[in-house]
Amino acid sequence: MSIIKIDNLNKVTDISKINRTAEIISRGRVVILPTGTIYGLSCKYDHENAIKKIYKIKERNKDLPFIIMISNPDDLKIFARDINPAAKRIIKKFWDTGNPGPLTLIFNKRENLKEFIAGGKSTIALRVADCGFLRDLINICGPIISTSANISGIKKYPGKMEDIPDKIKKQVALLVEYKFSLPGGESTIVSVMDDMPVLIREGRIKFQDIIKTLEDL
């Protein structure tokens, strides 16, 4: 396992570190990356063998698909269909900003996507990366999946390197280490397939704040 160290989540001035990380991901390798909340396991969203490896590393049920991180709302056209007015309002408020929040939205999946990308489901979970480092990375290597760097079922979220189990670290090609502790917590997950959003999991963004953005629709 190689280690790359960064000291700013929003702007990595040494572009070679981003390029090196993007190169490893593009080759179909599994990596550990800092997000705006925790450390996550990641790989290219459309690399089937790498995704299978993450399921194995996490000991995760294959019926549970992963969240896909994108760099900006324009990437939605790759994955989602039937984006309704409520979803567009939420996207504008929480994603289409210079500082997107930790919010995952569930859409109807585009039919041309391969089955393994969404775990065989007709829906897909997307999140705009909430730190500049990840957005710059995704702009180079393309969208990535993201899931907490722990064993499934364990509720301790890895905010520091030492929180990541050694048996996970040993199975990845690269770990990008952030200088400081990450704040922890989960992203809020909301289904926007219908006109009225449905809360799946409440995290750092409160559902009532999401609903408030729709009051004048």
C-alpha positions in Angstrom: 0.0 0.0 0.0 1.3 3.4 -1.0 0.5 6.6 1.0 0.0 10.1 -0.3 -0.4 12.9 2.3 -2.4 16.0 1.9 -3.0 18.9 4.3 -5.9 20.7 2.7 -9.1 18.9 1.7 -10.4 21.8 -0.4 -7.3 22.6 -2.5 -4.3 20.3 -3.1 -1.7 22.5 -4.6 0.6 19.6 -5.7 -1.3 18.4 -8.7 1.0 15.4 -9.0 -0.7 13.9 -6.0 -4.1 14.2 -7.6 -2.8 12.8 -10.9 -1.1 9.9 -9.2 -4.3 9.0 -7.3 -6.4 9.4 -10.4 -4.0 7.1 -12.3 -4.3 4.4 -9.7 -8.1 4.6 -9.7 -8.2 4.6 -13.5 -6.2 1.3 -13.5 -9.1 -0.4 -11.6 -7.4 -0.3 -8.2 -9.1 0.2 -4.8 -8.1 3.2 -2.7 -8.9 4.8 0.6 -9.7 8.6 0.3 -10.7 11.3 2.8 -14.1 12.7 2.2 -15.6 15.8 4.0 -16.8 13.5 6.8 -14.8 10.2 7.0 -12.4 8.0 5.2 -14.0 5.9 2.4 -13.1 3.0 0.2 -13.3 4.0 -3.5 -12.8 2.8 -7.0 -14.1 3.6 -10.5 -17.9 3.4 -10.6 -17.8 1.2 -13.7 -15.0 -1.2 -12.9 -16.7 -4.4 -12.0 -13.7 -6.3 -10.5 -12.8 -3.4 -8.3 -16.3 -3.1 -7.0 -16.4 -6.8 -6.3 -13.2 -6.4 -4.3 -14.7 -3.6 -2.1 -17.7 -5.9 -1.3 -15.2 -8.5 -0.2 -13.0 -6.1 1.8 -16.1 -4.7 3.6 -17.7 -8.1 4.0 -20.8 -6.4 2.6 -24.0 -7.9 1.3 -24.0 -7.6 -2.5 -27.7 -6.6 -2.5 -26.6 -3.3 -1.1 -25.3 -1.0 -3.8 -22.8 1.8 -3.2 -23.1 5.5 -3.4 -21.5 7.1 -6.5 -19.6 10.3 -6.1 -19.7 12.9 -8.9 -17.9 16.2 -9.2 -20.9 18.4 -10.2 -24.6 18.2 -11.1 -23.8 18.0 -14.8 -22.7 14.4 -14.2 -26.3 13.5 -13.4 -27.0 12.9 -17.1 -24.8 9.9 -17.0 -26.8 8.1 -14.3 -30.2 9.5 -13.6 -33.5 10.0 -15.5 -36.8 11.6 -14.7 -35.4 14.5 -12.6 -38.5 16.2 -11.3 -38.9 19.9 -10.2 -38.5 19.0 -6.5 -35.2 17.2 -7.2 -34.0 20.1 -9.3 -34.7 22.6 -6.4 -32.8 20.4 -3.9 -29.9 20.0 -6.3 -29.6 23.7 -6.8 -29.7 24.4 -3.0 -27.4 21.7 -1.7 -25.3 20.5 -4.7 -24.9 23.3 -7.2 -22.7 25.5 -4.9 -19.0 26.0 -4.3 -19.4 24.0 -1.0 -21.9 21.1 -1.6 -23.2 19.5 1.6 -23.1 15.8 2.5 -26.3 14.9 0.8 -27.0 11.7 -1.2 -30.0 11.6 -3.6 -31.6 8.5 -5.0 -32.9 8.7 -8.6 -34.4 6.4 -11.1 -31.4 4.8 -12.9 -30.8 5.3 -16.6 -31.6 2.0 -18.4 -28.3 1.9 -20.4 -26.2 1.5 -17.2 -24.7 -1.9 -16.6 -26.5 -3.9 -13.9 -23.5 -4.2 -11.5 -23.2 -0.4 -11.2 -26.4 -0.1 -9.1 -26.4 -3.6 -7.7 -29.0 -4.8 -10.1 -31.5 -2.2 -8.8 -33.6 0.3 -10.9 -32.4 3.2 -8.7 -29.1 4.8 -8.2 -27.6 6.8 -5.2 -25.5 9.9 -6.1 -23.6 12.5 -4.2 -21.6 15.5 -5.2 -18.2 15.2 -3.6 -18.1 17.7 -0.7 -14.4 18.6 -0.8 -12.4 20.2 -3.5 -9.8 17.4 -3.5 -12.3 14.8 -4.5 -14.0 17.0 -7.1 -10.6 17.7 -8.7 -9.8 14.0 -8.6 -13.2 13.0 -10.2 -12.7 15.5 -12.9 -9.6 13.5 -14.0 -10.6 9.9 -13.4 -14.4 10.1 -13.6 -17.1 9.3 -11.0 -16.1 6.9 -8.1 -18.0 4.8 -5.6 -17.6 5.7 -2.0 -18.3 3.7 1.1 -17.0 4.0 4.7 -13.6 2.3 5.2 -14.8 -0.1 7.8 -16.4 -3.6 8.0 -20.1 -3.6 7.3 -22.3 -3.5 10.4 -19.6 -1.6 12.4 -20.9 1.8 13.4 -17.6 3.4 14.2 -16.9 5.7 11.3 -13.2 6.2 10.4 -12.3 9.9 11.0 -8.6 9.1 11.5 -6.2 6.7 9.8 -5.9 4.7 13.0 -9.7 4.1 12.9 -9.4 2.1 9.7 -8.9 -1.6 10.4 -5.5 -2.9 9.4 -7.0 -5.7 7.4 -8.7 -3.1 5.2 -5.5 -1.1 4.7 -3.6 -4.2 3.6 -6.0 -4.8 0.7 -5.9 -1.4 -1.0 -3.4 0.0 -3.5 -3.3 3.6 -2.0 -4.3 5.5 1.0 -4.6 9.3 0.8 -4.0 10.6 4.3 -5.4 13.9 5.5 -3.3 15.8 8.0 -6.2 16.4 10.4 -9.0 14.4 11.9 -12.2 14.3 9.8 -15.5 15.3 11.6 -17.3 12.0 11.2 -21.0 11.5 10.6 -23.1 10.2 7.7 -24.5 11.9 4.7 -28.2 12.4 4.6 -29.9 10.1 2.1 -33.1 11.2 0.4 -35.1 9.6 -2.4 -36.2 12.2 -5.0 -37.9 9.8 -7.4 -41.3 11.2 -6.6 -42.6 14.7 -6.3 -42.4 14.5 -2.5 -38.9 13.6 -1.3 -38.6 10.6 1.1 -36.1 10.5 3.9 -34.0 7.3 3.9 -31.4 8.3 6.4 -30.9 11.6 8.2 -27.3 12.6 8.6 -25.6 16.0 9.0 -28.1 17.8 6.8 -31.6 17.9 8.4 -34.5 16.7 6.4 -36.6 19.6 7.5 -34.1 22.0 5.9 -34.5 20.0 2.6 -38.3 20.3 2.8 -38.1 24.0 3.4 -36.5 24.5 0.0 -39.7 23.2 -1.6 -42.2 25.3 0.2 -43.0 27.6 -2.7 -43.2 24.9 -5.4 
